[in-house]
Amino acid sequence: MASTHIRAEKDVDPTDTTDRSEDSLYTEEGTSMDQLINRARSAAKLKPLKRDESLDKLAQRIANLLSKTDDPSSALVNPKQLQKVLKSGFVAQNIEAGKTILEMHETSMKKGSNSSKIILSKDYRYLGYATAQSKSAPSFIYSVQLFRGQRNGV
């Protein structure tokens, strides 16, 4: 499940920046999603993405909303709204759902998927990432990835 279209910022509680990540969401080796993303980029001879605190905070708010609603469409934001909020003309979002970070990363990286195209794009330089556990199914987690950059990686 990937998307470049998220819900308007007004629908996300701007005061809720609680990090709901759990240590158990990492792979057995303790690898986080950003490490997996940058390994995939390295294998494709791309520069690593840098974490961005403002992207992390927005990703966490979106993940928290997903956690409450268990409805990925509830967190979809219009790309133009995302561009305005992030003050960048070149942004993207991936939303994944699964039981582990590794499972979600493997789903994201399936050949030809929109998620893999975003992750392996040379146009992005910054990454925001967050997870949240489903309220109704605690073994189920949501992953939100936000990307920011410019055409041709400038």
Backbone as ProteinMPNN parsed JSONL, in Angstrom:
{"seq_chain_A": "MASTHIRAEKDVDPTDTTDRSEDSLYTEEGTSMDQLINRARSAAKLKPLKRDESLDKLAQRIANLLSKTDDPSSALVNPKQLQKVLKSGFVAQNIEAGKTILEMHETSMKKGSNSSKIILSKDYRYLGYATAQSKSAPSFIYSVQLFRGQRNGV", "coords_chain_A": {"N_chain_A": [[0.867, -1.149, 0.0], [0.917, 1.937, -1.068], [1.319, 5.457, -1.329], [1.03, 8.657, -2.827], [-0.447, 10.623, -1.966], [-1.93, 12.303, 0.526], [-4.021, 13.039, 3.41], [-5.478, 16.211, 4.253], [-3.624, 18.578, 6.182], [-5.06, 19.793, 8.268], [-6.581, 17.765, 9.324], [-4.95, 16.265, 10.861], [-3.829, 15.979, 14.124], [-2.071, 18.611, 15.262], [-0.755, 18.896, 17.653], [-0.126, 16.446, 18.606], [2.609, 14.766, 18.918], [3.64, 12.49, 19.906], [5.905, 9.879, 20.174], [5.26, 6.819, 19.075], [6.614, 4.566, 18.479], [7.88, 1.272, 18.863], [10.359, -0.824, 20.385], [10.144, -3.459, 19.572], [9.311, -3.296, 16.996], [11.418, -3.226, 15.291], [13.775, -4.987, 13.164], [15.191, -8.282, 13.815], [17.914, -7.787, 14.108], [17.946, -5.248, 15.043], [17.649, -3.276, 13.193], [16.564, -0.283, 11.753], [13.877, 1.274, 9.84], [14.845, 3.458, 8.32], [17.53, 2.754, 8.076], [17.31, 0.405, 6.557], [16.204, 1.491, 4.222], [18.295, 3.179, 3.394], [20.285, 1.28, 2.949], [19.222, -0.038, 0.726], [19.279, 2.07, -1.083], [22.038, 2.504, -1.205], [22.864, 0.105, -2.383], [21.849, 0.57, -4.874], [23.55, 2.461, -5.714], [23.057, 5.086, -4.855], [22.95, 8.201, -3.059], [22.752, 8.291, 0.524], [19.7, 8.978, 2.328], [19.017, 11.772, 4.391], [17.94, 12.04, 7.742], [15.209, 14.036, 8.778], [14.074, 16.148, 11.165], [11.678, 17.662, 11.196], [10.203, 16.375, 9.229], [10.057, 13.854, 10.42], [8.422, 14.426, 12.645], [5.969, 15.195, 11.445], [5.42, 12.819, 10.065], [5.055, 11.154, 12.271], [2.719, 12.212, 13.393], [0.906, 11.606, 11.37], [1.114, 8.802, 11.365], [0.133, 8.295, 13.949], [-2.513, 9.097, 13.618], [-3.343, 7.15, 11.769], [-3.106, 4.935, 13.422], [-5.183, 5.354, 15.222], [-7.477, 5.302, 13.594], [-7.265, 3.089, 11.932], [-7.494, 3.125, 9.204], [-6.081, 3.578, 6.267], [-6.764, 5.442, 4.275], [-7.671, 7.554, 5.73], [-5.518, 9.043, 6.402], [-4.517, 10.134, 4.16], [-3.047, 12.718, 2.341], [-3.47, 15.491, 0.248], [-1.194, 15.95, -2.422], [-0.391, 18.62, -3.079], [-1.048, 20.001, -0.746], [0.694, 18.743, 1.013], [3.125, 19.589, -0.085], [2.931, 22.311, 0.48], [2.844, 22.32, 3.319], [5.352, 21.194, 3.871], [6.972, 22.998, 2.682], [8.205, 22.671, 0.184], [8.603, 21.919, -3.215], [8.891, 19.385, -4.087], [7.945, 16.476, -3.014], [7.088, 13.358, -1.373], [5.202, 10.495, -0.261], [5.103, 7.431, 1.481], [3.022, 4.885, 2.649], [2.887, 2.099, 4.629], [1.761, -1.085, 5.822], [1.92, -3.651, 8.25], [3.378, -6.462, 10.037], [6.01, -6.328, 10.889], [8.962, -4.231, 10.711], [10.807, -5.098, 8.797], [9.186, -6.715, 7.126], [7.452, -4.75, 6.085], [9.3, -3.144, 4.744], [10.267, -4.929, 2.803], [7.915, -5.293, 1.335], [7.608, -2.686, 0.387], [9.79, -2.548, -1.337], [9.272, -4.143, -3.509], [9.744, -4.964, -6.878], [9.089, -2.463, -9.227], [7.083, -1.241, -7.747], [5.296, 1.662, -6.567], [6.26, 2.621, -4.142], [8.922, 1.638, -4.056], [9.982, 3.021, -6.202], [9.906, 5.627, -5.243], [11.594, 5.429, -2.963], [14.004, 4.765, -4.223], [14.561, 6.964, -5.752], [16.599, 9.47, -7.154], [15.986, 12.018, -6.662], [15.263, 12.693, -4.076], [16.389, 13.887, -0.909], [15.992, 13.994, 1.794], [14.505, 12.343, 4.61], [11.679, 11.48, 6.498], [10.374, 9.547, 9.105], [8.122, 7.314, 10.696], [6.372, 5.148, 12.986], [3.39, 3.463, 14.099], [1.39, 1.573, 16.291], [-1.479, -0.373, 15.576], [-4.602, 0.368, 17.052], [-6.723, -1.386, 17.232], [-5.703, -3.844, 16.475], [-3.119, -4.941, 17.938], [-0.789, -6.304, 17.035], [-0.335, -5.345, 14.582], [1.169, -2.889, 12.58], [1.675, 0.478, 11.421], [3.551, 2.191, 8.983], [4.946, 5.24, 8.151], [6.426, 7.098, 5.696], [8.066, 9.998, 4.763], [9.269, 12.019, 2.168], [11.573, 14.434, 0.954], [12.86, 16.712, -1.413], [14.534, 17.808, -4.39], [14.171, 18.062, -7.951], [16.477, 16.091, -9.762], [18.068, 15.742, -7.554], [19.103, 18.05, -6.384]], "CA_chain_A": [[0.0, 0.0, 0.0], [1.754, 3.126, -1.155], [0.528, 6.583, -1.78], [1.66, 9.962, -2.924], [-1.601, 11.494, -1.763], [-2.337, 12.197, 1.921], [-5.114, 13.9, 3.859], [-5.127, 17.59, 4.59], [-2.973, 18.805, 7.467], [-6.02, 20.162, 9.298], [-7.162, 16.559, 9.885], [-3.953, 15.649, 11.721], [-3.694, 16.769, 15.344], [-0.725, 19.161, 15.238], [-0.136, 18.853, 18.97], [0.182, 15.054, 18.954], [3.884, 14.336, 18.348], [4.09, 11.38, 20.711], [6.558, 8.805, 19.431], [4.624, 5.569, 19.46], [7.431, 3.455, 18.001], [8.207, 0.263, 19.859], [11.576, -1.542, 20.023], [9.794, -4.719, 18.925], [8.996, -3.065, 15.596], [12.634, -3.325, 14.52], [14.131, -6.346, 12.776], [15.92, -8.97, 14.881], [19.232, -7.186, 14.267], [17.783, -3.89, 15.526], [17.729, -2.382, 12.049], [15.393, 0.565, 11.595], [13.438, 1.46, 8.46], [15.745, 4.351, 7.592], [18.737, 1.993, 7.741], [16.963, -0.47, 5.435], [16.044, 2.349, 3.043], [19.607, 3.63, 2.934], [20.994, 0.113, 2.384], [18.685, -0.234, -0.628], [19.807, 3.17, -1.897], [23.461, 2.247, -1.395], [22.971, -0.983, -3.371], [21.519, 1.171, -6.169], [24.561, 3.509, -5.914], [22.453, 6.385, -4.579], [23.338, 8.792, -1.786], [21.787, 8.026, 1.597], [18.791, 10.046, 2.723], [19.262, 12.315, 5.719], [16.73, 12.198, 8.542], [14.797, 15.413, 8.979], [13.217, 16.159, 12.353], [10.339, 18.168, 10.876], [9.516, 15.29, 8.518], [9.764, 12.82, 11.425], [7.275, 14.844, 13.468], [4.754, 15.094, 10.64], [5.184, 11.387, 9.84], [4.516, 10.586, 13.517], [1.32, 12.639, 13.526], [0.127, 10.824, 10.404], [1.084, 7.425, 11.873], [-0.78, 8.267, 15.098], [-3.869, 9.139, 13.066], [-3.604, 5.808, 11.24], [-3.263, 4.049, 14.57], [-6.504, 5.575, 15.815], [-8.576, 5.021, 12.667], [-7.038, 1.836, 11.194], [-7.972, 3.371, 7.844], [-5.04, 4.34, 5.575], [-7.293, 6.575, 3.512], [-7.91, 8.659, 6.653], [-4.281, 9.81, 6.537], [-4.051, 10.576, 2.853], [-2.991, 14.164, 2.181], [-3.305, 15.956, -1.116], [0.219, 16.297, -2.628], [-0.168, 20.072, -3.025], [-1.087, 20.362, 0.676], [1.956, 18.256, 1.582], [4.162, 20.512, -0.567], [2.776, 23.564, 1.227], [3.228, 22.073, 4.708], [6.793, 20.918, 3.936], [7.665, 24.109, 2.023], [9.036, 22.098, -0.866], [7.824, 21.537, -4.386], [9.149, 18.002, -4.474], [7.722, 15.64, -1.833], [6.366, 12.104, -1.597], [4.856, 9.754, 0.95], [4.774, 6.003, 1.428], [2.381, 4.314, 3.829], [2.889, 0.641, 4.602], [1.173, -1.721, 6.996], [2.39, -5.018, 8.394], [3.673, -6.909, 11.4], [7.381, -5.971, 11.25], [9.642, -3.252, 9.872], [11.383, -5.818, 7.661], [8.084, -7.091, 6.232], [6.982, -3.56, 5.38], [10.345, -2.722, 3.807], [10.258, -5.861, 1.669], [6.736, -4.951, 0.532], [7.919, -1.416, -0.278], [10.847, -2.686, -2.331], [8.906, -5.01, -4.634], [10.109, -4.355, -8.165], [8.043, -1.744, -9.94], [6.088, -0.604, -6.878], [5.461, 3.107, -6.384], [7.102, 2.83, -2.963], [10.334, 1.436, -4.398], [10.389, 4.129, -7.086], [10.154, 6.788, -4.387], [12.778, 5.139, -2.147], [15.193, 4.73, -5.073], [14.642, 8.167, -6.58], [17.735, 10.359, -6.867], [15.44, 13.351, -6.429], [15.012, 12.958, -2.66], [17.58, 14.019, -0.067], [15.618, 13.938, 3.21], [13.524, 11.325, 4.978], [11.026, 11.471, 7.803], [9.844, 8.204, 9.259], [7.493, 7.016, 11.988], [5.481, 3.991, 13.049], [2.399, 3.443, 15.18], [0.662, 0.315, 16.372], [-2.93, -0.317, 15.437], [-5.331, 0.278, 18.325], [-7.627, -2.535, 17.232], [-4.933, -5.075, 16.267], [-1.797, -4.537, 18.428], [0.342, -6.902, 16.32], [-0.323, -4.713, 13.268], [1.742, -1.553, 12.67], [1.701, 1.343, 10.248], [4.798, 2.896, 8.72], [4.776, 6.422, 7.308], [7.695, 7.646, 5.218], [7.925, 11.253, 4.02], [10.488, 12.333, 1.426], [11.641, 15.805, 0.445], [14.054, 16.975, -2.209], [14.32, 18.589, -5.607], [14.507, 17.335, -9.178], [17.91, 15.825, -9.984], [18.769, 15.666, -6.278], [19.745, 19.326, -6.025]], "C_chain_A": [[0.91, 1.206, 0.0], [0.909, 4.261, -1.678], [1.382, 7.816, -1.902], [0.617, 11.023, -2.605], [-2.077, 11.303, -0.33], [-3.375, 13.234, 2.303], [-4.619, 15.265, 4.324], [-4.593, 17.709, 6.001], [-3.969, 19.114, 8.567], [-6.634, 18.945, 9.976], [-6.195, 15.809, 10.794], [-3.784, 16.546, 12.935], [-2.271, 17.313, 15.442], [-0.024, 19.124, 16.585], [0.292, 17.448, 19.371], [1.459, 14.612, 18.246], [4.472, 13.18, 19.16], [4.704, 10.304, 19.832], [5.978, 7.491, 19.928], [5.382, 4.351, 18.942], [7.741, 2.517, 19.163], [9.482, -0.447, 19.423], [11.271, -2.821, 19.264], [9.467, -4.545, 17.447], [10.227, -3.185, 14.712], [12.906, -4.785, 14.163], [14.938, -6.975, 13.902], [17.277, -8.32, 15.157], [19.139, -5.758, 14.798], [17.857, -2.853, 14.418], [16.435, -1.588, 11.91], [15.068, 0.738, 10.115], [14.385, 2.374, 7.704], [17.052, 3.657, 7.237], [18.473, 1.055, 6.563], [16.834, 0.323, 4.14], [17.418, 2.764, 2.511], [20.479, 2.48, 2.441], [20.526, -0.139, 0.955], [19.215, 0.848, -1.561], [21.296, 2.967, -2.186], [23.678, 1.158, -2.449], [22.672, -0.481, -4.78], [22.471, 2.328, -6.504], [23.987, 4.931, -5.807], [22.948, 6.888, -3.228], [22.298, 8.439, -0.724], [20.898, 9.239, 1.84], [19.147, 10.488, 4.136], [17.938, 12.42, 6.447], [16.482, 13.675, 8.784], [13.774, 15.423, 10.104], [11.805, 16.65, 12.052], [9.534, 17.12, 10.101], [9.142, 14.163, 9.475], [8.514, 13.178, 12.231], [5.964, 14.749, 12.694], [4.414, 13.631, 10.362], [4.58, 10.744, 11.091], [3.056, 10.978, 13.713], [0.426, 11.846, 12.578], [0.009, 9.379, 10.878], [0.132, 7.301, 13.056], [-2.234, 8.3, 14.646], [-4.258, 7.77, 12.497], [-3.884, 4.821, 12.369], [-4.658, 4.148, 15.171], [-7.636, 5.114, 14.912], [-8.489, 3.657, 12.004], [-7.558, 1.938, 9.761], [-6.93, 4.22, 7.116], [-5.569, 5.531, 4.79], [-7.558, 7.778, 4.421], [-6.68, 9.548, 6.792], [-3.76, 10.314, 5.204], [-4.163, 12.086, 2.725], [-2.791, 14.489, 0.709], [-1.849, 16.376, -1.315], [0.504, 17.795, -2.566], [-0.184, 20.576, -1.581], [0.213, 19.934, 1.352], [3.11, 19.169, 1.162], [4.126, 21.823, 0.222], [3.259, 23.393, 2.669], [4.74, 21.907, 4.829], [7.635, 21.992, 3.256], [8.664, 23.606, 0.989], [8.145, 21.689, -2.019], [7.985, 20.081, -4.764], [9.094, 17.109, -3.24], [6.994, 14.357, -2.228], [6.115, 11.435, -0.251], [4.638, 8.295, 0.608], [4.081, 5.658, 2.735], [2.383, 2.805, 3.637], [2.241, 0.134, 5.879], [1.663, -3.153, 7.048], [2.663, -5.347, 9.842], [5.082, -6.556, 11.85], [7.913, -4.921, 10.281], [10.168, -3.947, 8.62], [10.306, -6.211, 6.649], [7.605, -5.885, 5.425], [8.013, -3.066, 4.375], [10.368, -3.633, 2.578], [9.062, -5.609, 0.761], [7.005, -3.672, -0.258], [8.859, -1.61, -1.462], [10.511, -3.66, -3.466], [9.14, -4.27, -5.941], [8.893, -3.701, -8.826], [7.019, -1.054, -9.065], [6.352, 0.901, -6.801], [6.38, 3.407, -5.205], [8.575, 2.681, -3.306], [10.835, 2.547, -5.314], [10.694, 5.379, -6.271], [11.446, 6.585, -3.595], [14.053, 5.229, -2.979], [15.299, 5.918, -6.023], [15.852, 9.007, -6.17], [17.262, 11.763, -6.501], [15.226, 13.688, -4.955], [16.316, 12.977, -1.883], [17.269, 13.794, 1.407], [14.486, 12.952, 3.435], [12.976, 11.617, 6.364], [10.322, 10.131, 7.924], [9.236, 8.033, 10.646], [6.636, 5.766, 11.859], [4.479, 4.192, 14.18], [1.679, 2.101, 15.131], [-0.827, 0.56, 16.244], [-3.567, -0.437, 16.814], [-6.187, -0.987, 18.387], [-6.909, -3.873, 17.05], [-3.479, -4.787, 16.644], [-0.608, -5.169, 17.716], [0.53, -6.276, 14.939], [0.21, -3.294, 13.424], [1.658, -0.819, 11.331], [3.064, 2.031, 10.178], [4.494, 4.06, 7.784], [6.171, 6.948, 6.983], [7.384, 8.907, 4.427], [9.285, 11.59, 3.418], [10.417, 13.76, 0.924], [12.936, 15.968, -0.328], [13.725, 17.896, -3.357], [14.679, 17.717, -6.794], [16.014, 17.252, -9.32], [18.731, 15.902, -8.713], [19.449, 16.944, -5.829], [19.168, 19.855, -4.73]], "O_chain_A": [[1.605, 1.46, 0.984], [-0.084, 4.054, -2.376], [2.348, 7.993, -1.16], [0.793, 12.194, -2.943], [-2.586, 10.232, 0.001], [-3.576, 14.209, 1.578], [-3.469, 15.42, 4.736], [-5.056, 17.019, 6.909], [-3.741, 18.727, 9.713], [-7.157, 19.06, 11.085], [-6.576, 14.826, 11.429], [-3.613, 17.756, 12.787], [-1.344, 16.54, 15.684], [1.192, 19.306, 16.647], [0.997, 17.275, 20.365], [1.41, 14.139, 17.111], [5.676, 12.928, 19.1], [4.092, 9.868, 18.857], [6.191, 7.105, 21.078], [4.861, 3.236, 18.961], [7.847, 2.948, 20.311], [9.686, -0.66, 18.228], [12.05, -3.23, 18.404], [9.355, -5.531, 16.718], [10.095, -3.24, 13.489], [12.351, -5.7, 14.771], [15.33, -6.286, 14.844], [17.738, -8.301, 16.298], [20.172, -5.115, 14.987], [18.102, -1.676, 14.683], [15.343, -2.155, 11.946], [15.87, 0.395, 9.246], [14.704, 2.096, 6.547], [17.631, 3.946, 6.19], [19.312, 0.923, 5.673], [17.297, -0.115, 3.088], [17.665, 2.703, 1.306], [21.339, 2.694, 1.587], [21.338, -0.421, 0.074], [19.562, 0.565, -2.708], [21.754, 3.232, -3.297], [24.561, 1.271, -3.299], [23.174, -1.029, -5.761], [22.237, 3.078, -7.452], [24.367, 5.837, -6.548], [23.319, 6.099, -2.359], [21.113, 8.302, -1.027], [21.294, 10.377, 1.589], [19.533, 9.672, 4.973], [16.932, 12.83, 5.868], [17.412, 14.459, 8.97], [12.728, 14.781, 10.006], [10.837, 16.116, 12.592], [8.325, 16.995, 10.295], [8.061, 13.583, 9.371], [7.655, 12.329, 12.468], [4.96, 14.276, 13.227], [3.246, 13.246, 10.418], [3.698, 9.891, 10.987], [2.247, 10.16, 14.151], [-0.683, 11.459, 12.944], [-1.069, 8.789, 10.806], [-0.597, 6.315, 13.162], [-3.086, 7.618, 15.216], [-5.371, 7.293, 12.719], [-4.782, 3.984, 12.276], [-5.241, 3.144, 15.58], [-8.643, 4.595, 15.393], [-9.501, 3.115, 11.56], [-8.008, 0.949, 9.183], [-6.882, 5.435, 7.305], [-4.872, 6.536, 4.659], [-7.659, 8.905, 3.935], [-6.786, 10.685, 7.252], [-2.662, 10.867, 5.139], [-5.222, 12.667, 2.963], [-2.021, 13.823, 0.016], [-1.304, 17.089, -0.472], [1.547, 18.197, -2.05], [0.578, 21.477, -1.231], [0.768, 20.673, 2.166], [3.978, 19.483, 1.977], [5.167, 22.37, 0.584], [4.001, 24.233, 3.179], [5.348, 22.412, 5.773], [8.864, 21.912, 3.25], [9.809, 24.055, 0.931], [7.049, 21.168, -1.81], [7.298, 19.589, -5.66], [10.074, 16.997, -2.504], [6.365, 14.284, -3.284], [6.737, 11.77, 0.757], [4.06, 7.965, -0.428], [4.509, 6.091, 3.805], [1.936, 2.299, 2.608], [2.182, 0.839, 6.886], [1.807, -3.801, 6.012], [2.251, -4.63, 10.754], [5.346, -6.485, 13.051], [7.388, -4.744, 9.181], [9.996, -3.444, 7.509], [10.501, -6.052, 5.444], [7.378, -5.991, 4.219], [7.657, -2.621, 3.284], [10.476, -3.157, 1.448], [9.186, -5.701, -0.461], [6.668, -3.587, -1.438], [8.74, -0.918, -2.473], [11.37, -3.967, -4.293], [8.779, -3.102, -6.086], [7.829, -4.305, -8.959], [6.157, -0.342, -9.582], [7.487, 1.352, -6.95], [7.185, 4.336, -5.26], [9.392, 3.504, -2.894], [11.988, 2.965, -5.21], [11.637, 6.108, -6.578], [12.298, 7.472, -3.562], [15.074, 5.717, -2.493], [16.053, 5.87, -6.995], [16.093, 9.225, -4.983], [18.059, 12.599, -6.077], [15.026, 14.854, -4.617], [17.23, 12.197, -2.153], [18.156, 13.447, 2.187], [13.629, 12.751, 2.575], [13.721, 11.957, 7.284], [9.741, 9.637, 6.957], [9.762, 8.537, 11.638], [6.231, 5.381, 10.762], [4.698, 4.988, 15.093], [1.399, 1.569, 14.057], [-1.361, 1.556, 16.732], [-3.133, -1.238, 17.642], [-6.356, -1.584, 19.45], [-7.44, -4.918, 17.426], [-2.681, -4.429, 15.778], [0.493, -4.621, 17.781], [1.453, -6.641, 14.211], [-0.242, -2.563, 14.305], [1.582, -1.43, 10.265], [3.642, 2.401, 11.2], [3.858, 3.88, 6.745], [6.981, 7.207, 7.873], [6.541, 8.894, 3.53], [10.318, 11.461, 4.075], [9.358, 14.242, 0.522], [13.976, 15.431, 0.053], [12.764, 18.665, -3.307], [15.412, 16.738, -6.652], [16.735, 18.21, -9.04], [19.945, 16.102, -8.765], [20.311, 16.897, -4.95], [19.577, 20.917, -4.261]]}, "name": "protein", "num_of_chains": 1, "seq": "MASTHIRAEKDVDPTDTTDRSEDSLYTEEGTSMDQLINRARSAAKLKPLKRDESLDKLAQRIANLLSKTDDPSSALVNPKQLQKVLKSGFVAQNIEAGKTILEMHETSMKKGSNSSKIILSKDYRYLGYATAQSKSAPSFIYSVQLFRGQRNGV"}
